[in-house]
Amino acid sequence: MNLEALSENKFRKIVRDAVKDAVKDAMEEEMAKLYLLIAPYVSDEEQKEIDKTYQKPSKQIGKTLMLQE
């Protein structure tokens, strides 16, 4: 493999990675917009009823898992 081919391969990888990142960012933005469109609206009255019914979650830890590589 000569130097020109190596440089071309590196260039292609850089471009491919840049395109992947750009597409990923665009997809994340569009998914956030979609989520906002399909998320149901909750009025202030409904939210108060939810808060009253379910109260605040407990801060007590039920289970802790330690992950190791």
PEURLIN-V213239 format. One record per pair of residues at least 24 apart in sequence whose C-alpha atoms are under 8 Angstrom apart, sorted by the first residue. I is the first residue (numbers start at 0). GAP is how many residues later the second one is. D is the distance in Angstrom with one decimal. If there is no record, write none. Layout:
# PEURLIN-V213239
I;GAP;D  I;GAP;D
This chain:
# PEURLIN-V213239
none
